[in-house]
Amino acid sequence: MAEPRDVPKPEVEEENKWRYVGEVKELNKKKCHHVHAKSGKKYDVALFCDEGKFYAISAWCSHMGGPLYHGQIEDYNGRCHVMCPWHAYMFDLKTGTNDLGLQQDIYEIKFEKGQLYIQHDSELSLGSYVITCPVK
Ligand code: FES
């Protein structure tokens, strides 16, 4: 008689991590948006728009935490970079790298029916998430 075999468990489908950010026609009116992460400020994203192309990188500079969403977009060595407003380090918007070996997280972007989505573990919002205290 054959031994009972373990039945393989069905693979659990990974949660859809594409997060809606906004309408492309509205987002491309500004060079950069500070996109807030519901899971905490350290996961915020800087969403850049330059000549119709979008780039999403971690919002806080990996040098000393400067707000990259206030940085200027620059052409540096023929590639699109952001210059950190605090100490002027440059970060490649496609790769998140810089000349000194620092690294920003970068995020995938997709477009559907005129809407922009960022692949991110946290829910995202263009407005900050308000923390409320329970009223006693
Ligand atoms: S904090 Fe960005 S370059 Fe120093």
Residues whose N, C-alpha, C, O or C-beta is under 5 A from the ligand:
A	BS01	FES	C61 H63 M64 G65 G66 C84 W86 H87 A88 Y89
